[in-house]
Amino acid sequence: VQLQASGGGLVQPGGSLLLSCVVSGGEISHNDMGWYRQAPEKQRKWIASLSYVGLGNYTDSVKGRFTISKDNVKNTMYLQMNSLKPEDTAVYYCNAQNIYSGRSFWGQGTLVTVSS
């Protein structure tokens, strides 16, 4: 399974971005999916997850601003990020964990910079 994250960039505070994570070599519906981020000189942290049946969960700092979703036909997961803040600046990684094998897969990361 390979994951390809995209959609990062430079955005002003209060702006929005849509991140995508394309899954290849496997069915997204067979995986619990998640988004993580790693700020400069910080550890990678979980921010949102979407179970294989579509149940979402968020860390408190992004709740109400970020929305995780997926399209099983396109085999793609999304993270809609609204009301972005400078503290959201980080490299964002997507993750897939196979519900049968437990194996975990990571995308390469996409950089989000929130700055005026």
N, C-alpha and C positions, 0 to 999 in steps of 0.2 A: 504494500500500500504506500502510495506517495501522496503528499499533501503540498499544494502550491497556494501560498497566501499572497494576496495582492490588495491594492487599494489604499495603501498608506500615502502620506504626503504631508505637506505643510498647510496648516489651517489656522485661522485666527481664533482666539477665544470666543466661545459662543457658537462656533461653526459646527458643521457636520461632516462626517465621512462614512463611507460604506466599505467595510472590509469583506473580502471574499476568500474562501478557502475551497479549492477544487480538489476532490478526492479521486484518485485514479488507482486502478489495480484492486479495487474492492468496492463494495456497496456501502454507501453512507448509512443506509438503513440498518446495517449490521454493526454499527458503531455508536457508542456514546461519544459525543463531540464536545470540544471545549475551546475556549479562548483564554490565553494567558498573556501577560505582558511583563517586560523587564525594563525598568527605568535605568538610566545610567548609574552604574556602581551600586545597583540594587539586585536582589535576587528575583528570579522569575516568580510571578504570582498568578494564581488562578483568578479570573474575573467573571467568567460566565460559562455555563455548560448547558447542553441540550441532550437529553437522553434519547435513546434510539426510538422511543415512542413519542418524542416531542415535548417532554416536560423540561421547562427552562428554569434556571436558577442563576442568581447573580450575587456578586460580592456587594456589600453595602455601598461602597464608594461609587458604583456605576448604576445602581438600581434607580429606575425611573428615567435614566438618560440613555442607556444602551439597550438594544434589543437583539437577541440572538435568534436566528432562524435557519431553516435549511430547505432545500428543494431536492427531494429524493430523485426526481427525474433528471435534473442537471447534476446530481451528485455533488452539490455545492452547499457549503455553510456560509452564513453571512453574519456580520456584526454591524448593525446600524448604530452609529455613535452620534448623539446629538448633544448640544450644550457643552461642547468640549472645553476643558480647562487646561491650563498649562501643566498641571500635575498629571494629566493623562498622557503626557509625552513619554513614549516608550517604544520599544520594538514589540510588536504584537505577533504572537505565535498561535497557530491552530494545532489542535491535538485530536487524535482519534484513538479510542480504545475499543478494540474488538470485543463484542459481548460474548463471543464463544471461546476465544483463545486467551483473552485478557491482554494481548499484546498492545503496546502503545506506540503510536506513530506521531512524528512531529513535522510540521512544515518549516520552511526556512526563515520565516519572520518577515514582517513588513514594518517599516519605521513610520511612526506617527509623531509629528512635531506640532505642538500647539503653542503658537507664539504670535505676538503682534509685531 
